[in-house]
Amino acid sequence: MMLASMLVLLIVNPGAVLSEMISASTDALSLCIELCAVYAVWLGIMELVDASGLGEKLAKLLRPLIKKIFKVEDEQTQKLIALNVSANMLGLGNAATPMGIRSMQALDDGSGKANFAMIMLIVVNATSIQLLPTTVIGLRAAAGSTNPSDIILPTIIVTFITTVMGILLVHTINKLFKHKKRA
């Protein structure tokens, strides 16, 4: 994409290529510095959430739902999935990743194929209900939004809908494949 843009710029206005490249790199560096500041604030807030035990409490609250959605009986695996989901809900994507990897390893049945629970974990992580969309808030703050957190309610609504739809689709497709295998 970048090469195509530069090629078009070379054709349209060859004299502007160098100045645009310098301007873009300056803007990128400025955005990185602004995002570092925003992330420092959010990571501090998330550290307080973690220290208060809110993440663990949310995971404990989610475990019955996890058991029903993922159809997993192992309590340790349920806990790992619940911690992964709760970290994603709180906008802690970096903390959610290692838990997601451990959850996926715990769900692996050794067949070399993705099973129902593994597919469900991927879908739930991809659609992930966001209670605190920290990345989007950070980007909006860095872009100079007057109220960067006004994205919270629409994000909760949309991510709830996409997560429910994803879960329903995985269950529906799973039932179709089971029905097809029996026939």
Summary of the structure (lengths in Angstrom):
residues: 183
radius of gyration: 21.3
end to end distance: 47.3
largest distance: 67.1
contacts: 472
relative contact order: 0.09
helix: 84%
strand: 0%
